[in-house]
């Protein structure tokens, strides 16, 4: 406060009083708005959980309607499912990716399992889990809601898990040395060094996973397995009904609603997280163009928000002081012979489990299928594999350069982020009318012209991961390359492409898995009474799921998982090892 000396006394100046008044009014405004946001969030959660636990009979009493006035409620129901799914995905990621990265033996099992889980289509999970979830909550809508949330979870979790796993395997050596010098336990090292280092990439992949959940929301909310048809109130089921009724106006309203929800998610959740995670970037010199968020600024200046978050901050400090998992210098040291013996016993156990599982699998298929069925499905899998590889190559050539350009410019990233989220969330089945009309009018080949629908939602995994990699690229390395005048193709080859390569791998692996998933939606399209199907494994699984033939569904899903796991094992995994061994910031 400014003061002035008059007659030996100090009195405040009027300008200072005005400044204090404006500051108090501003703080009151911050507190009011922050309290409103927090209260609205808790009311929204309370309302949503009440709706989810309603009797299941209400689904028949209040069927889905294309009335526009129902869209706000449907949007809130879908938004809550997406939020719960992404929270579950984050918790799963912390546990699964950390264990796979920290334990070599656990990783030998968990990473291939993750490949399998990623390759299983959303329809596959729904086919075998919806009955179990309904049985857990008899007579309640909660069982169907859990099935829908789990289906969305399966479209989000694997990408986030791969991101954290990749980051934990590429921790700079000097960070490991610092943890050794400060004698941090494994628990403290994870929360103070490893997770903050991985946070920027994880946040971007969480955004991408949320968008991927939107891509499959129509499948998760309008569940059809054999003669069982369950429709939950939500934007996805609204879109499914609009497609069935060929109502272009309703589809337009659904797109507008999705746009509003995605923008709200961007402003209230993801942009604050991106701005907050920027402080964890690994670099010696800070960028002058850091991302920002009005929500983050609001809560940082609000006294109400600070009081609400104070207990959580205190709890976090207490948790970080716990010395769980002793550091490597305190662990028991085994001899090389003992470690080799443990490896032999571990591999023998894995072989035994594999032989028993393979025996039961062969017995199951021999009693229900013929070799002709297997050969036919193998041929269809090769067709879909060809589409996936070609589309991933094309998407990489387009989005890697653009992702680098955007990621190196945080202001651009802030502007393009909501647009990219919307495009990534755009369900492919909204383009079915366009695809059907073009194929019908010009007599086009569905095997070729339905293929782009497969990559429509998954190509953004590549873009988001490349943006995350370019955003996390150390600013001091950029300045070094600028000082040495490294430009043109040499800069791409020696500087930025090696720097973003681990992030690109995460995006490409997830995009390929998402393309396999999307093949179920994209290889068999319909609009009213017109149906077109491309020859491929996705169309096969979609047709068998509609028919309720669980044996052939299992064959299709098993073949898809086998192809994806083999491709990951002999192509993507060696690339991952190369990235973690040579392309890391040390």
C-alpha positions as CSV (number, residue, x, y, z in Angstrom):
1,X,0.0,0.0,0.0
2,X,1.3,3.5,-0.8
3,X,1.6,5.9,2.1
4,X,2.2,9.7,2.4
5,X,3.7,11.8,5.2
6,X,1.5,14.6,6.4
7,X,2.1,16.5,9.6
8,X,4.4,13.8,10.9
9,X,1.8,11.1,10.4
10,X,1.5,8.4,7.7
11,X,-1.9,8.1,6.0
12,X,-2.9,5.9,3.1
13,X,-3.2,7.5,-0.3
14,X,-6.6,7.3,-2.1
15,X,-5.0,5.6,-5.0
16,X,-3.8,2.8,-2.7
17,X,-7.3,2.5,-1.2
18,X,-8.7,2.2,-4.7
19,X,-6.1,-0.5,-5.6
20,X,-7.0,-2.5,-2.5
21,X,-10.7,-2.2,-3.3
22,X,-10.2,-3.5,-6.8
23,X,-8.0,-6.3,-5.5
24,X,-10.6,-7.4,-3.0
25,X,-13.3,-7.3,-5.6
26,X,-11.2,-9.3,-8.0
27,X,-10.5,-11.9,-5.3
28,X,-14.2,-12.1,-4.5
29,X,-14.9,-12.7,-8.1
30,X,-12.3,-15.4,-8.3
31,X,-13.7,-17.1,-5.1
32,X,-17.3,-16.9,-6.4
33,X,-16.5,-18.4,-9.8
34,X,-14.2,-21.1,-8.3
35,X,-16.9,-22.1,-5.8
36,X,-19.5,-22.2,-8.5
37,X,-17.4,-24.5,-10.6
38,X,-16.7,-26.8,-7.7
39,X,-20.3,-26.9,-6.5
40,X,-21.6,-27.5,-10.1
41,X,-19.2,-30.4,-10.5
42,X,-20.3,-32.1,-7.2
43,X,-24.0,-31.6,-8.1
44,X,-23.3,-33.1,-11.6
45,X,-21.7,-36.1,-10.0
46,X,-24.5,-36.6,-7.5
47,X,-27.2,-36.3,-10.2
48,X,-25.4,-38.7,-12.5
49,X,-24.9,-41.4,-9.9
50,X,-28.6,-41.2,-8.9
51,X,-29.6,-41.6,-12.6
52,X,-27.2,-44.6,-13.0
53,X,-28.7,-46.4,-10.0
54,X,-32.3,-46.1,-11.2
55,X,-34.3,-49.3,-11.8
56,X,-33.6,-51.0,-15.2
57,X,-37.3,-50.9,-16.1
58,X,-36.9,-47.1,-16.8
59,X,-35.1,-48.0,-20.0
60,X,-38.3,-49.5,-21.4
61,X,-40.5,-46.8,-20.0
62,X,-38.5,-43.9,-21.5
63,X,-37.0,-45.0,-24.8
64,X,-34.5,-42.9,-26.7
65,X,-36.1,-40.0,-28.5
66,X,-34.8,-37.7,-31.3
67,X,-36.4,-34.7,-29.7
68,X,-33.7,-32.0,-29.5
69,X,-34.8,-31.0,-26.0
70,X,-33.5,-34.4,-24.7
71,X,-30.0,-33.8,-25.9
72,X,-28.7,-31.8,-22.9
73,X,-29.6,-34.6,-20.6
74,X,-28.1,-37.2,-23.0
75,X,-24.9,-35.1,-23.2
76,X,-24.6,-35.0,-19.4
77,X,-25.1,-38.8,-19.1
78,X,-22.5,-39.5,-21.8
79,X,-20.1,-36.9,-20.3
80,X,-20.2,-38.6,-16.9
81,X,-19.6,-42.0,-18.4
82,X,-16.6,-40.6,-20.3
83,X,-15.2,-39.0,-17.1
84,X,-15.6,-42.1,-15.0
85,X,-14.0,-44.2,-17.7
86,X,-11.0,-41.9,-18.0
87,X,-10.5,-41.8,-14.3
88,X,-10.5,-45.6,-14.2
89,X,-8.1,-45.6,-17.1
90,X,-5.7,-43.3,-15.3
91,X,-5.7,-45.5,-12.2
92,X,-5.2,-48.6,-14.3
93,X,-2.3,-46.9,-16.1
94,X,-0.5,-46.0,-12.9
95,X,-0.6,-49.6,-11.6
96,X,-0.2,-51.6,-14.8
97,X,2.4,-49.5,-16.7
98,X,4.6,-49.0,-13.6
99,X,4.7,-52.7,-12.8
100,X,5.4,-53.6,-16.4
101,X,8.3,-51.0,-16.6
102,X,9.8,-51.7,-13.2
103,X,9.8,-55.5,-13.3
104,X,11.5,-57.2,-16.2
105,X,9.8,-60.5,-15.7
106,X,6.4,-59.0,-15.1
107,X,6.9,-56.9,-18.3
108,X,7.6,-60.0,-20.3
109,X,4.0,-61.1,-19.6
110,X,2.2,-57.8,-19.1
111,X,3.3,-56.1,-22.3
112,X,2.1,-58.9,-24.6
113,X,-1.1,-59.0,-22.6
114,X,-1.5,-55.3,-23.1
115,X,-1.0,-55.9,-26.9
116,X,-3.8,-58.5,-26.7
117,X,-6.1,-56.3,-24.7
118,X,-5.5,-53.4,-27.2
119,X,-6.3,-55.7,-30.1
120,X,-9.6,-57.0,-28.7
121,X,-12.3,-54.9,-30.3
122,X,-14.8,-53.0,-28.2
123,X,-17.6,-55.2,-29.5
124,X,-15.6,-58.2,-28.2
125,X,-15.6,-56.9,-24.7
126,X,-19.3,-56.0,-24.8
127,X,-20.2,-59.4,-26.2
128,X,-18.7,-61.2,-23.2
129,X,-19.1,-58.7,-20.3
130,X,-22.5,-57.2,-20.6
131,X,-24.3,-60.3,-19.1
132,X,-21.8,-60.4,-16.2
133,X,-22.2,-56.7,-15.3
134,X,-26.0,-57.0,-15.4
135,X,-25.8,-60.0,-13.0
136,X,-23.7,-57.9,-10.6
137,X,-26.5,-55.4,-10.2
138,X,-29.8,-57.2,-10.7
139,X,-32.8,-55.0,-11.4
140,X,-30.6,-51.9,-11.5
141,X,-29.4,-49.7,-14.4
142,X,-26.0,-49.7,-12.8
143,X,-25.1,-53.0,-14.4
144,X,-25.7,-51.7,-17.9
145,X,-24.0,-48.5,-17.1
146,X,-20.9,-50.4,-15.9
147,X,-20.9,-52.3,-19.1
148,X,-20.9,-49.1,-21.1
149,X,-18.3,-47.5,-18.9
150,X,-16.1,-50.6,-19.3
151,X,-16.5,-50.5,-23.0
152,X,-15.3,-46.8,-23.1
153,X,-12.5,-47.8,-20.7
154,X,-11.2,-50.4,-23.2
155,X,-11.0,-47.7,-25.8
156,X,-9.0,-45.4,-23.5
157,X,-6.8,-47.3,-21.1
158,X,-4.3,-49.0,-23.5
159,X,-3.1,-45.8,-25.1
160,X,-2.5,-44.2,-21.7
161,X,-0.7,-47.3,-20.4
162,X,1.6,-47.5,-23.4
163,X,2.4,-43.8,-23.0
164,X,3.5,-44.1,-19.3
165,X,5.3,-47.4,-20.1
166,X,7.3,-45.7,-22.8
167,X,8.1,-42.7,-20.6
168,X,9.3,-44.8,-17.7
169,X,11.6,-46.8,-20.0
170,X,13.2,-43.6,-21.3
171,X,14.0,-41.8,-18.0
172,X,17.3,-39.8,-18.5
173,X,20.2,-41.3,-16.7
174,X,21.0,-38.1,-14.8
175,X,17.6,-38.3,-13.2
176,X,18.4,-41.9,-12.0
177,X,21.7,-40.6,-10.7
178,X,20.0,-37.8,-8.9
179,X,17.6,-40.2,-7.2
180,X,20.6,-42.3,-6.1
181,X,22.4,-39.2,-4.7
182,X,19.3,-38.1,-2.7
183,X,18.7,-41.7,-1.6
184,X,15.1,-41.7,-2.7
185,X,13.1,-44.9,-2.2
186,X,11.4,-46.5,-5.2
187,X,8.1,-44.9,-4.0
188,X,9.6,-41.4,-3.7
189,X,11.5,-41.7,-7.0
190,X,8.3,-42.6,-8.8
191,X,6.2,-39.7,-7.5
192,X,8.9,-37.0,-7.4
193,X,10.8,-37.8,-10.6
194,X,9.4,-40.5,-12.9
195,X,5.7,-39.6,-13.0
196,X,6.4,-35.8,-13.4
197,X,8.8,-36.6,-16.2
198,X,6.1,-38.7,-17.9
199,X,3.2,-36.3,-17.1
200,X,3.3,-34.1,-20.3
201,X,3.1,-37.0,-22.6
202,X,0.5,-38.8,-20.4
203,X,-1.8,-35.7,-20.4
204,X,-1.7,-35.5,-24.2
205,X,-2.5,-39.2,-24.5
206,X,-5.3,-38.8,-21.9
207,X,-6.8,-36.2,-24.2
208,X,-6.4,-38.6,-27.1
209,X,-7.9,-41.4,-25.2
210,X,-10.9,-39.3,-24.3
211,X,-11.4,-38.6,-27.9
212,X,-11.1,-42.2,-28.7
213,X,-13.8,-43.0,-26.3
214,X,-16.1,-40.6,-28.2
215,X,-15.3,-42.6,-31.4
216,X,-16.8,-45.7,-29.9
217,X,-19.6,-44.1,-27.8
218,X,-22.3,-45.3,-30.2
219,X,-21.2,-48.9,-29.7
220,X,-21.0,-48.6,-25.9
221,X,-24.4,-46.9,-25.4
222,X,-26.4,-48.9,-28.0
223,X,-25.5,-52.5,-27.2
224,X,-26.7,-55.2,-29.5
225,X,-25.5,-58.8,-28.9
226,X,-27.7,-61.5,-30.6
227,X,-31.3,-60.9,-29.6
228,X,-30.3,-58.7,-26.7
229,X,-30.7,-55.0,-27.4
230,X,-30.0,-52.4,-24.7
231,X,-30.0,-48.7,-25.3
232,X,-28.8,-46.2,-22.6
233,X,-29.7,-42.5,-22.7
234,X,-26.8,-40.7,-24.2
235,X,-25.4,-38.9,-27.3
236,X,-24.1,-42.3,-28.7
237,X,-27.5,-43.9,-28.6
238,X,-29.1,-40.7,-30.0
239,X,-26.7,-40.9,-33.0
240,X,-27.4,-44.6,-33.5
241,X,-31.2,-43.9,-33.6
242,X,-30.7,-41.0,-36.0
243,X,-28.7,-43.2,-38.4
244,X,-31.4,-45.9,-38.2
245,X,-34.1,-43.3,-38.9
246,X,-31.9,-41.5,-41.6
247,X,-32.6,-38.2,-39.8
248,X,-29.9,-35.8,-41.0
249,X,-31.2,-33.0,-38.9
250,X,-30.8,-35.1,-35.7
251,X,-27.3,-36.0,-36.7
252,X,-26.5,-32.3,-37.1
253,X,-27.8,-31.5,-33.6
254,X,-25.8,-34.4,-32.2
255,X,-22.6,-33.0,-33.9
256,X,-23.3,-29.6,-32.4
257,X,-23.8,-31.1,-28.9
258,X,-20.6,-33.1,-29.2
259,X,-18.8,-29.9,-30.2
260,X,-20.0,-28.0,-27.1
261,X,-19.1,-30.9,-24.8
262,X,-15.6,-31.3,-26.3
263,X,-15.0,-27.6,-25.9
264,X,-16.1,-27.7,-22.3
265,X,-13.8,-30.6,-21.6
266,X,-11.0,-28.7,-23.3
267,X,-11.5,-25.5,-21.3
268,X,-12.3,-27.0,-17.9
269,X,-10.1,-30.1,-17.8
270,X,-7.5,-30.6,-20.4
271,X,-6.2,-27.1,-21.0
272,X,-5.5,-26.6,-17.3
273,X,-3.8,-30.0,-17.2
274,X,-1.6,-29.2,-20.2
275,X,-0.7,-25.8,-18.6
276,X,0.0,-27.4,-15.3
277,X,2.1,-30.3,-16.7
278,X,4.3,-27.8,-18.7
279,X,6.3,-27.2,-15.5
280,X,7.5,-30.8,-15.6
281,X,9.2,-30.5,-19.0
282,X,12.8,-31.9,-18.9
283,X,15.0,-29.1,-20.0
284,X,17.8,-26.7,-18.8
285,X,16.3,-23.6,-20.4
286,X,12.6,-22.7,-20.2
287,X,10.6,-21.9,-23.3
288,X,9.3,-18.3,-23.5
289,X,6.0,-19.4,-25.0
290,X,4.4,-21.6,-22.3
291,X,0.8,-22.8,-22.5
292,X,-1.7,-21.1,-20.1
293,X,-5.2,-21.7,-18.9
294,X,-7.8,-19.3,-17.4
295,X,-9.1,-22.1,-15.1
296,X,-5.7,-22.8,-13.7
297,X,-5.2,-19.1,-13.1
298,X,-8.6,-18.8,-11.5
299,X,-8.0,-21.6,-9.0
300,X,-4.4,-20.5,-8.2
301,X,-5.7,-17.0,-7.2
302,X,-8.9,-18.2,-5.4
303,X,-8.7,-18.4,-1.6
304,X,-11.7,-20.8,-1.5
305,X,-10.0,-23.2,-3.9
306,X,-6.8,-23.1,-1.9
307,X,-8.7,-24.0,1.3
308,X,-10.5,-26.8,-0.5
309,X,-7.3,-28.2,-1.9
310,X,-5.2,-27.7,1.3
311,X,-6.1,-31.1,2.9
312,X,-5.3,-32.9,-0.4
313,X,-1.9,-31.1,-0.6
314,X,-1.1,-32.0,3.0
315,X,-2.1,-35.7,2.3
316,X,0.2,-35.6,-0.8
317,X,3.2,-34.4,1.2
318,X,2.6,-37.1,3.8
319,X,2.4,-39.8,1.1
320,X,5.6,-38.6,-0.6
321,X,7.5,-38.9,2.6
322,X,6.7,-42.6,2.9
323,X,9.8,-44.6,2.1
324,X,8.2,-47.6,0.4
325,X,10.2,-49.9,-1.9
326,X,13.8,-49.5,-0.8
327,X,16.3,-48.1,-3.3
328,X,18.6,-50.4,-5.3
329,X,21.6,-49.9,-3.0
330,X,19.5,-51.3,-0.1
331,X,18.1,-54.4,-1.9
332,X,19.5,-57.9,-1.6
333,X,22.1,-58.5,-4.3
334,X,21.9,-61.9,-6.1
335,X,24.8,-63.5,-8.0
336,X,24.8,-63.9,-11.7
337,X,24.2,-67.7,-11.4
338,X,21.2,-67.1,-9.1
339,X,19.7,-64.6,-11.5
340,X,20.2,-67.0,-14.4
341,X,18.4,-69.7,-12.4
342,X,15.5,-67.5,-11.7
343,X,15.2,-66.7,-15.4
344,X,15.2,-70.4,-16.3
345,X,12.5,-71.1,-13.8
346,X,10.4,-68.1,-14.9
347,X,10.6,-69.1,-18.6
348,X,9.7,-72.7,-17.7
349,X,6.6,-71.4,-15.9
350,X,5.6,-69.3,-18.9
351,X,6.1,-72.3,-21.3
352,X,3.9,-74.5,-19.0
353,X,1.2,-71.9,-18.9
354,X,1.3,-71.4,-22.7
355,X,1.2,-75.2,-23.4
356,X,-1.8,-75.7,-21.1
357,X,-3.6,-72.6,-22.6
358,X,-2.9,-73.7,-26.1
359,X,-4.2,-77.2,-25.5
360,X,-7.5,-76.0,-24.1
361,X,-7.8,-73.5,-27.0
362,X,-7.2,-76.2,-29.7
363,X,-9.7,-78.5,-27.9
364,X,-12.3,-75.7,-27.9
365,X,-11.9,-74.9,-31.6
366,X,-11.7,-78.5,-32.7
367,X,-15.2,-79.2,-31.2
368,X,-16.8,-76.1,-32.7
369,X,-15.0,-75.1,-35.9
370,X,-13.4,-76.5,-39.0
371,X,-10.0,-75.8,-40.6
372,X,-11.9,-74.1,-43.4
373,X,-13.3,-71.6,-40.9
374,X,-9.8,-70.8,-39.6
375,X,-8.3,-70.4,-43.1
376,X,-11.2,-68.2,-44.2
377,X,-10.7,-65.9,-41.1
378,X,-6.9,-65.9,-41.7
379,X,-7.5,-64.6,-45.2
380,X,-9.8,-61.9,-44.0
381,X,-7.3,-60.9,-41.3
382,X,-4.6,-60.4,-44.0
383,X,-6.9,-58.1,-46.0
384,X,-7.5,-56.0,-42.9
385,X,-3.8,-56.0,-42.0
386,X,-3.0,-54.6,-45.4
387,X,-5.5,-51.8,-45.0
388,X,-4.1,-51.0,-41.5
389,X,-0.4,-50.9,-42.6
390,X,-1.2,-48.7,-45.7
391,X,-3.3,-46.3,-43.7
392,X,-0.8,-46.0,-40.9
393,X,2.0,-45.1,-43.4
394,X,-0.2,-42.5,-45.1
395,X,-1.3,-41.0,-41.7
396,X,2.4,-40.8,-40.5
397,X,3.5,-39.0,-43.6
398,X,0.8,-36.4,-43.2
399,X,0.7,-35.9,-39.4
400,X,4.3,-36.3,-38.2
401,X,5.5,-33.0,-39.9
402,X,2.4,-31.1,-38.9
403,X,2.6,-32.4,-35.4
404,X,6.2,-31.3,-35.0
405,X,5.3,-27.8,-36.4
406,X,2.4,-27.5,-34.0
407,X,4.2,-29.0,-30.9
408,X,7.1,-26.6,-31.2
409,X,4.7,-23.7,-31.0
410,X,2.6,-23.8,-27.8
411,X,0.3,-21.0,-29.0
412,X,-0.6,-23.0,-32.1
413,X,-1.1,-26.1,-29.9
414,X,-3.6,-24.2,-27.8
415,X,-5.6,-23.2,-30.8
416,X,-5.5,-26.5,-32.6
417,X,-6.0,-28.7,-29.5
418,X,-9.9,-28.3,-29.4
419,X,-10.2,-28.9,-33.2
420,X,-8.0,-32.0,-33.0
421,X,-10.0,-33.3,-30.1
422,X,-13.2,-32.8,-32.0
423,X,-11.9,-34.5,-35.1
424,X,-10.6,-37.4,-33.1
425,X,-13.9,-37.7,-31.3
426,X,-15.9,-37.6,-34.5
427,X,-17.7,-41.0,-34.8
428,X,-17.0,-42.7,-38.1
429,X,-20.6,-43.8,-38.4
430,X,-21.7,-40.2,-38.9
431,X,-19.9,-40.4,-42.3
432,X,-21.8,-43.5,-43.2
433,X,-24.4,-41.5,-45.2
434,X,-21.6,-39.9,-47.3
435,X,-19.8,-43.2,-47.8
436,X,-23.0,-45.1,-48.8
437,X,-24.2,-42.3,-51.2
438,X,-20.8,-42.1,-52.9
439,X,-20.4,-45.9,-53.3
440,X,-24.0,-46.2,-54.5
441,X,-23.9,-43.3,-56.9
442,X,-20.5,-44.0,-58.5
443,X,-20.5,-47.8,-58.2
444,X,-17.3,-47.7,-56.2
445,X,-15.5,-50.8,-54.7
446,X,-16.4,-51.0,-50.9
447,X,-13.1,-52.9,-50.3
448,X,-11.2,-49.7,-51.2
449,X,-13.5,-46.8,-50.4
450,X,-14.6,-48.0,-47.0
451,X,-11.0,-48.2,-45.8
452,X,-10.5,-44.5,-45.0
453,X,-13.2,-44.8,-42.3
454,X,-10.9,-47.1,-40.4
455,X,-8.2,-44.4,-39.9
456,X,-10.6,-41.5,-39.4
457,X,-10.6,-41.6,-35.6
458,X,-7.2,-43.4,-35.0
459,X,-4.9,-41.2,-37.1
460,X,-5.1,-38.5,-34.3
461,X,-3.2,-40.8,-32.0
462,X,-0.2,-40.1,-34.2
463,X,-0.8,-36.4,-34.3
464,X,-1.4,-36.0,-30.5
465,X,1.7,-38.1,-29.6
466,X,3.9,-36.2,-32.0
467,X,2.6,-32.9,-30.6
468,X,3.3,-34.2,-27.1
469,X,6.8,-35.2,-28.2
470,X,7.6,-31.9,-29.8
471,X,6.1,-30.0,-26.9
472,X,8.4,-32.0,-24.5
473,X,11.4,-31.6,-26.7
474,X,14.1,-29.8,-24.5
475,X,14.4,-26.2,-25.4
476,X,18.2,-26.2,-24.8
477,X,18.6,-28.8,-27.6
478,X,16.6,-26.6,-29.9
479,X,18.8,-23.7,-29.1
480,X,21.9,-25.8,-29.6
481,X,20.8,-26.9,-33.0
482,X,20.0,-23.3,-33.8
483,X,23.4,-22.1,-32.7
484,X,25.1,-24.8,-34.8
485,X,22.9,-23.8,-37.8
486,X,21.4,-27.3,-38.2
487,X,18.6,-26.8,-40.7
488,X,16.6,-28.5,-43.4
489,X,16.5,-32.2,-43.8
490,X,19.6,-32.6,-41.5
491,X,17.6,-31.0,-38.6
492,X,14.7,-33.4,-39.2
493,X,17.0,-36.4,-39.4
494,X,19.4,-35.7,-36.6
495,X,17.4,-33.5,-34.2
496,X,13.7,-33.6,-34.1
497,X,12.8,-37.1,-35.5
498,X,15.0,-38.9,-33.0
499,X,13.7,-36.7,-30.3
500,X,10.0,-37.5,-31.0
501,X,10.5,-41.1,-32.1
502,X,9.5,-42.7,-28.7
503,X,6.3,-40.6,-28.7
504,X,5.6,-41.4,-32.4
505,X,5.9,-45.1,-31.6
506,X,3.3,-44.9,-28.8
507,X,1.0,-43.1,-31.2
508,X,1.6,-45.5,-34.1
509,X,1.1,-48.6,-32.0
510,X,-2.1,-47.2,-30.5
511,X,-3.3,-46.0,-33.9
512,X,-2.8,-49.4,-35.4
513,X,-4.7,-51.0,-32.6
514,X,-7.4,-48.5,-32.9
515,X,-7.6,-49.1,-36.7
516,X,-8.2,-52.8,-36.0
517,X,-10.9,-51.8,-33.6
518,X,-12.4,-49.3,-36.1
519,X,-12.5,-52.0,-38.8
520,X,-15.5,-53.5,-37.1
521,X,-17.4,-50.3,-37.6
522,X,-15.9,-49.2,-40.9
523,X,-15.9,-52.5,-42.9
524,X,-19.6,-53.0,-42.6
525,X,-21.7,-49.8,-43.0
526,X,-25.4,-49.2,-43.3
527,X,-27.7,-46.3,-43.9
528,X,-31.4,-47.1,-43.8
529,X,-31.9,-50.2,-45.9
530,X,-28.6,-49.9,-47.8
531,X,-25.8,-52.1,-46.6
532,X,-22.2,-52.3,-47.8
533,X,-19.4,-54.5,-46.5
534,X,-15.7,-54.7,-47.3
535,X,-14.0,-58.1,-47.2
536,X,-12.1,-58.1,-43.9
537,X,-11.9,-59.3,-40.4
538,X,-13.8,-56.3,-39.0
539,X,-16.9,-57.0,-41.1
540,X,-16.7,-60.7,-40.1
541,X,-16.8,-59.9,-36.4
542,X,-19.6,-57.3,-36.8
543,X,-21.7,-59.8,-38.7
544,X,-21.2,-62.6,-36.2
545,X,-21.8,-60.3,-33.3
546,X,-25.1,-59.2,-34.8
547,X,-26.0,-62.9,-35.3
548,X,-25.0,-63.8,-31.7
549,X,-22.6,-66.6,-32.8
550,X,-20.2,-66.6,-29.9
551,X,-18.0,-69.3,-31.3
552,X,-17.2,-67.4,-34.5
553,X,-17.0,-64.1,-32.5
554,X,-14.2,-65.8,-30.4
555,X,-12.5,-67.0,-33.6
556,X,-12.5,-63.5,-35.1
557,X,-11.3,-61.8,-32.0
558,X,-8.7,-64.5,-31.4
559,X,-7.4,-64.1,-34.9
560,X,-7.3,-60.3,-34.6
561,X,-5.4,-60.5,-31.3
562,X,-2.9,-63.0,-32.7
563,X,-2.1,-60.8,-35.8
564,X,-1.8,-57.7,-33.6
565,X,0.5,-59.4,-31.0
566,X,2.7,-60.9,-33.7
567,X,3.0,-57.6,-35.5
568,X,3.8,-55.8,-32.2
569,X,6.3,-58.6,-31.2
570,X,8.3,-58.6,-34.4
571,X,8.0,-55.0,-35.5
572,X,6.9,-52.5,-32.9
573,X,8.7,-54.1,-29.9
574,X,12.2,-53.9,-31.6
575,X,11.4,-50.3,-32.4
576,X,10.6,-49.6,-28.8
577,X,13.8,-51.2,-27.6
578,X,15.8,-49.1,-30.1
579,X,14.1,-46.0,-28.8
580,X,14.7,-46.8,-25.1
581,X,18.3,-47.8,-25.8
582,X,19.5,-45.1,-28.1
583,X,17.0,-42.3,-28.5
584,X,16.7,-40.9,-25.0
585,X,17.7,-37.6,-23.4
586,X,20.7,-38.2,-21.1
